[in-house]
Amino acid sequence: MRVITPAMKLHVRIDEATRADGELVLKGVAGMMPCETRLSPQELRQLIRLVLHPKIFMVLFARSKTE
């Protein structure tokens, strides 16, 4: 995954997904820094709705450019 901001571009790797305090906790590395992202149930439902949109869902079945 890549995060692009006006200041920099970061490659993000998610190594672990757990549940804590009623939230989804994603732990990994952003650039060279360890990071943690927490999603509330409402945020997670919103993300799932966005990803399951037919135009976005097709990305799962697309061939990568390197193949």
RAURRA-V82016 format. One record per run of one state. SS is the DSSP state (2 for helix, 1 for strand, 0 for the rest). FROM is the first residue (numbers start at 1). LEN is the number of residues. Records with the same first field share a line. If there is no record, write none. Layout:
SS = FROM-LEN  FROM-LEN
This chain:
0 = 1-1  5-4  21-2  31-2  40-1  52-2  62-6
1 = 2-3  9-12  23-8  33-7
2 = 41-11  54-8
